């Protein structure tokens, strides 16, 4: 997440959808994992999907469209709506040690 916040983006897929590479334990990023994160700078981030590169090279166009629709919805929610979604168990809040991320 620090890389996204710092502007070091592996792939900006548009509409608040980003792909970030994560290194495999004991290895580098190139053969590691890929994550799809919905992100609005200085506001909120949502981890929505992860996969190993060995299992898939990338997401397909249909998945990308679904992630963009989800980003449009989630990134438009205010803090009250997000807190209610967490309380209802619809979202899981993750604390990465520095700040709380939805």
C-alpha beads as a LAMMPS data file, in Angstrom:
LAMMPS data file: protein, C-alpha beads

102 atoms
101 bonds

1 atom types
1 bond types

-500.0 500.0 xlo xhi
-500.0 500.0 ylo yhi
-500.0 500.0 zlo zhi

Masses

1 110.0

Atoms # bond

1 1 1 0.000 0.000 0.000
2 1 1 2.905 2.333 0.708
3 1 1 3.891 2.165 -2.953
4 1 1 0.448 3.300 -4.117
5 1 1 0.403 6.150 -1.608
6 1 1 3.864 7.230 -2.782
7 1 1 2.684 7.161 -6.405
8 1 1 4.717 4.102 -7.367
9 1 1 2.056 2.310 -9.365
10 1 1 2.681 -0.867 -11.328
11 1 1 -0.405 -0.353 -13.505
12 1 1 -3.141 2.278 -13.388
13 1 1 -6.077 0.498 -15.031
14 1 1 -8.316 3.566 -14.906
15 1 1 -11.314 4.624 -12.845
16 1 1 -9.520 4.072 -9.531
17 1 1 -8.439 0.495 -10.340
18 1 1 -4.756 -0.338 -9.859
19 1 1 -2.684 -3.480 -10.276
20 1 1 0.249 -3.883 -7.895
21 1 1 2.856 -6.607 -7.910
22 1 1 3.813 -8.267 -4.613
23 1 1 6.979 -10.286 -4.189
24 1 1 6.719 -13.965 -3.390
25 1 1 8.471 -14.927 -0.149
26 1 1 12.106 -15.557 -1.015
27 1 1 11.665 -14.194 -4.548
28 1 1 11.081 -11.036 -6.502
29 1 1 7.987 -9.303 -7.783
30 1 1 8.230 -10.525 -11.377
31 1 1 7.139 -14.083 -10.548
32 1 1 5.139 -13.235 -7.458
33 1 1 1.579 -12.129 -6.930
34 1 1 -0.698 -9.545 -8.506
35 1 1 -3.301 -7.594 -6.587
36 1 1 -6.168 -5.432 -7.721
37 1 1 -6.698 -2.427 -5.473
38 1 1 -9.397 0.224 -5.719
39 1 1 -7.743 3.407 -4.573
40 1 1 -8.451 7.102 -4.133
41 1 1 -5.378 9.133 -3.192
42 1 1 -5.266 10.394 0.407
43 1 1 -8.613 8.816 1.132
44 1 1 -9.360 5.110 0.911
45 1 1 -8.153 1.822 -0.559
46 1 1 -9.867 -1.509 -1.094
47 1 1 -8.032 -4.764 -1.750
48 1 1 -10.451 -6.658 -3.985
49 1 1 -8.527 -9.428 -5.754
50 1 1 -5.230 -11.249 -5.690
51 1 1 -3.668 -13.956 -7.828
52 1 1 -0.333 -15.633 -8.438
53 1 1 1.308 -14.781 -11.735
54 1 1 1.818 -18.494 -12.358
55 1 1 -1.983 -18.935 -12.291
56 1 1 -2.866 -15.998 -14.559
57 1 1 -0.848 -13.457 -16.472
58 1 1 -3.472 -10.756 -16.045
59 1 1 -7.170 -10.053 -15.570
60 1 1 -9.416 -10.103 -18.624
61 1 1 -11.445 -7.212 -20.018
62 1 1 -14.682 -8.433 -18.413
63 1 1 -13.036 -8.562 -14.982
64 1 1 -11.603 -5.086 -15.516
65 1 1 -15.051 -3.694 -16.329
66 1 1 -16.475 -5.290 -13.167
67 1 1 -13.647 -3.845 -11.049
68 1 1 -14.278 -0.393 -12.555
69 1 1 -17.987 -0.629 -11.689
70 1 1 -17.103 -1.701 -8.162
71 1 1 -14.588 1.150 -7.864
72 1 1 -17.189 3.677 -9.006
73 1 1 -19.536 2.467 -6.279
74 1 1 -17.075 1.992 -3.402
75 1 1 -14.990 5.103 -4.000
76 1 1 -18.158 7.219 -3.951
77 1 1 -19.097 6.071 -0.424
78 1 1 -18.572 8.460 2.458
79 1 1 -16.987 7.518 5.777
80 1 1 -20.376 6.897 7.426
81 1 1 -21.454 4.452 4.707
82 1 1 -18.105 2.657 4.877
83 1 1 -18.280 2.397 8.669
84 1 1 -21.799 0.976 8.417
85 1 1 -20.625 -1.578 5.823
86 1 1 -17.807 -2.653 8.151
87 1 1 -20.203 -2.919 11.113
88 1 1 -22.569 -5.041 9.003
89 1 1 -19.739 -7.347 7.954
90 1 1 -19.944 -6.342 4.284
91 1 1 -16.387 -4.964 4.355
92 1 1 -13.423 -5.982 6.453
93 1 1 -11.271 -3.199 7.804
94 1 1 -7.514 -3.831 7.761
95 1 1 -5.011 -1.955 9.874
96 1 1 -1.631 -2.082 8.178
97 1 1 0.215 -0.630 11.166
98 1 1 0.174 2.975 10.030
99 1 1 -3.416 3.734 9.240
100 1 1 -6.731 2.017 8.843
101 1 1 -7.567 0.960 5.315
102 1 1 -10.963 -0.332 4.114

Bonds

1 1 1 2
2 1 2 3
3 1 3 4
4 1 4 5
5 1 5 6
6 1 6 7
7 1 7 8
8 1 8 9
9 1 9 10
10 1 10 11
11 1 11 12
12 1 12 13
13 1 13 14
14 1 14 15
15 1 15 16
16 1 16 17
17 1 17 18
18 1 18 19
19 1 19 20
20 1 20 21
21 1 21 22
22 1 22 23
23 1 23 24
24 1 24 25
25 1 25 26
26 1 26 27
27 1 27 28
28 1 28 29
29 1 29 30
30 1 30 31
31 1 31 32
32 1 32 33
33 1 33 34
34 1 34 35
35 1 35 36
36 1 36 37
37 1 37 38
38 1 38 39
39 1 39 40
40 1 40 41
41 1 41 42
42 1 42 43
43 1 43 44
44 1 44 45
45 1 45 46
46 1 46 47
47 1 47 48
48 1 48 49
49 1 49 50
50 1 50 51
51 1 51 52
52 1 52 53
53 1 53 54
54 1 54 55
55 1 55 56
56 1 56 57
57 1 57 58
58 1 58 59
59 1 59 60
60 1 60 61
61 1 61 62
62 1 62 63
63 1 63 64
64 1 64 65
65 1 65 66
66 1 66 67
67 1 67 68
68 1 68 69
69 1 69 70
70 1 70 71
71 1 71 72
72 1 72 73
73 1 73 74
74 1 74 75
75 1 75 76
76 1 76 77
77 1 77 78
78 1 78 79
79 1 79 80
80 1 80 81
81 1 81 82
82 1 82 83
83 1 83 84
84 1 84 85
85 1 85 86
86 1 86 87
87 1 87 88
88 1 88 89
89 1 89 90
90 1 90 91
91 1 91 92
92 1 92 93
93 1 93 94
94 1 94 95
95 1 95 96
96 1 96 97
97 1 97 98
98 1 98 99
99 1 99 100
100 1 100 101
101 1 101 102
